[in-house]
Amino acid sequence: MLRPQEVSTDDCPSPIQFETVLRIYSPLRDQDGRMIFSGMQPGSEVKAAQELYRECFQNVIYTPDWNTIYFTIHDALLADLQIPSVI
């Protein structure tokens, strides 16, 4: 994907949309810059992290009523501490 110009068209993402896509595929890092997740692979959007890890967070890290809408970097760090192979 090419970085868009300042003015977007219907055929091209806006600069904000472009930056969002970059963040989705970029590594997730903690406050110290340590990589805790390598980033999504192109084509993996169909089974995004919300669904892939939901049951693990509900049944291993938290309780079954935990909801992915509350996911933050702190949840990723907790998972990395408790079960490093998950994240």
N, C-alpha and C positions, 0 to 999 in steps of 0.2 A: 504494500500500500504506500502510495506517495503522500507526503505531507501536503495538505491542502493550502491553497493561498488564503489570504485573510477573508476573502469573500467566498462563501460556499454556493454551490448550485445544487439543483435536485439530483445531479449525477455524482456529486462528490460530498464526502463528509465535511462538516464544519470543523474548524480547529479544535473545538471542545470535544466533538465526537471522536476525532482522531486521537486526541490525548486519552480519552476513555478507553479506546481499543488498545492503545499501547499499554495502559495500566493493567488491563485484563490479562494480557499475555506476558507481562513483566513479572519478575520474581517478587514475592511478598517478603518484606524485610521488617524486622523488629526495630525498636527505637535506637538500637546501636548499629543498625545497618546490616545485621547478620541475616542471611537468607534463611527463611523458614519454610518456604514453598517455592519451587522453581518456576512457577507460572503455568498457565494453561497452555496446552498444545493446540494449534489450529485444528478445528474440527471437533474439539471436545466440548463445545458449547451445549450440545444436546444433553449431555449429562454433567451439567455444571456442578460445582462444589456443593451447592445447596442440597442437591439430591444425593450426590455421592457420599457425603459425610454425615448426613442428617442422622441416620440410625446410630452411627458410632457416637456422635455427641449425645444423642438421647439415651443410649443404653450403657455407655462406658464412662463418659466424662460427666454427664449431668443426669437428669431424670427424663423419663419418657415424655413429659409435658414441655420440654425445652423446644423452642421454635427457632428456626434458622434466621428469622428476621432480626433476631437480637445478636447475631454473630458480629464480633469485633476482633481486632488484633489480639486482644487479651484472651479470647477463646482459643485462637491458634497457638498462642504461647503456652497456655495451660495444656492443650493437647500435646504439644511438643515435649513438655516436661513429663506428662503421664505416660504417653505412648508414642515415642519419637518416630516410629515407623509409619504413623498415620499421616503426618503432615510432611 
